[in-house]
């Protein structure tokens, strides 16, 4: 069975593991801001974020 197709619950066993890797892109951040209503410029404006106190802690 391929990793993409997944497993049925009854096929899972102790010790099995899975990994999911996703690259977050600017489009993802913008879409999340739209659906969540969180349009804080710290998330959406790279220049604003760079000048903020949290510049080293925020992903933009």
Rosetta constraint file for C-alpha pairs under 8 A:
AtomPair CA 1 CA 5 HARMONIC 6.97 0.50
AtomPair CA 1 CA 6 HARMONIC 7.50 0.50
AtomPair CA 1 CA 7 HARMONIC 7.87 0.50
AtomPair CA 2 CA 6 HARMONIC 6.92 0.50
AtomPair CA 7 CA 11 HARMONIC 6.03 0.50
AtomPair CA 7 CA 12 HARMONIC 6.74 0.50
AtomPair CA 8 CA 12 HARMONIC 6.97 0.50
AtomPair CA 12 CA 16 HARMONIC 7.06 0.50
AtomPair CA 24 CA 28 HARMONIC 6.13 0.50
AtomPair CA 24 CA 29 HARMONIC 7.43 0.50
AtomPair CA 25 CA 29 HARMONIC 6.70 0.50
AtomPair CA 26 CA 30 HARMONIC 6.23 0.50
AtomPair CA 26 CA 60 HARMONIC 7.31 0.50
AtomPair CA 27 CA 31 HARMONIC 6.08 0.50
AtomPair CA 28 CA 32 HARMONIC 6.08 0.50
AtomPair CA 29 CA 33 HARMONIC 6.13 0.50
AtomPair CA 29 CA 43 HARMONIC 7.51 0.50
AtomPair CA 29 CA 44 HARMONIC 7.49 0.50
AtomPair CA 30 CA 34 HARMONIC 6.27 0.50
AtomPair CA 30 CA 44 HARMONIC 6.93 0.50
AtomPair CA 31 CA 35 HARMONIC 6.34 0.50
AtomPair CA 32 CA 36 HARMONIC 5.86 0.50
AtomPair CA 32 CA 38 HARMONIC 7.90 0.50
AtomPair CA 33 CA 37 HARMONIC 5.50 0.50
AtomPair CA 33 CA 38 HARMONIC 4.86 0.50
AtomPair CA 33 CA 39 HARMONIC 5.42 0.50
AtomPair CA 34 CA 38 HARMONIC 7.08 0.50
AtomPair CA 34 CA 39 HARMONIC 7.25 0.50
AtomPair CA 39 CA 43 HARMONIC 7.24 0.50
AtomPair CA 39 CA 44 HARMONIC 6.89 0.50
AtomPair CA 40 CA 44 HARMONIC 6.74 0.50
AtomPair CA 41 CA 45 HARMONIC 4.99 0.50
AtomPair CA 41 CA 48 HARMONIC 6.48 0.50
AtomPair CA 41 CA 49 HARMONIC 7.05 0.50
AtomPair CA 42 CA 46 HARMONIC 7.35 0.50
AtomPair CA 42 CA 48 HARMONIC 6.20 0.50
AtomPair CA 42 CA 49 HARMONIC 4.65 0.50
AtomPair CA 42 CA 52 HARMONIC 7.66 0.50
AtomPair CA 42 CA 58 HARMONIC 7.51 0.50
AtomPair CA 42 CA 60 HARMONIC 7.85 0.50
AtomPair CA 43 CA 49 HARMONIC 7.06 0.50
AtomPair CA 43 CA 58 HARMONIC 7.37 0.50
AtomPair CA 43 CA 59 HARMONIC 7.25 0.50
AtomPair CA 43 CA 60 HARMONIC 5.82 0.50
AtomPair CA 44 CA 60 HARMONIC 6.76 0.50
AtomPair CA 45 CA 49 HARMONIC 6.15 0.50
AtomPair CA 45 CA 60 HARMONIC 7.54 0.50
AtomPair CA 46 CA 50 HARMONIC 6.08 0.50
AtomPair CA 46 CA 60 HARMONIC 5.96 0.50
AtomPair CA 47 CA 51 HARMONIC 6.47 0.50
AtomPair CA 48 CA 52 HARMONIC 6.39 0.50
AtomPair CA 49 CA 54 HARMONIC 7.22 0.50
AtomPair CA 49 CA 55 HARMONIC 5.51 0.50
AtomPair CA 49 CA 58 HARMONIC 7.39 0.50
AtomPair CA 49 CA 60 HARMONIC 7.52 0.50
AtomPair CA 50 CA 55 HARMONIC 4.92 0.50
AtomPair CA 51 CA 55 HARMONIC 6.60 0.50
AtomPair CA 54 CA 58 HARMONIC 6.19 0.50
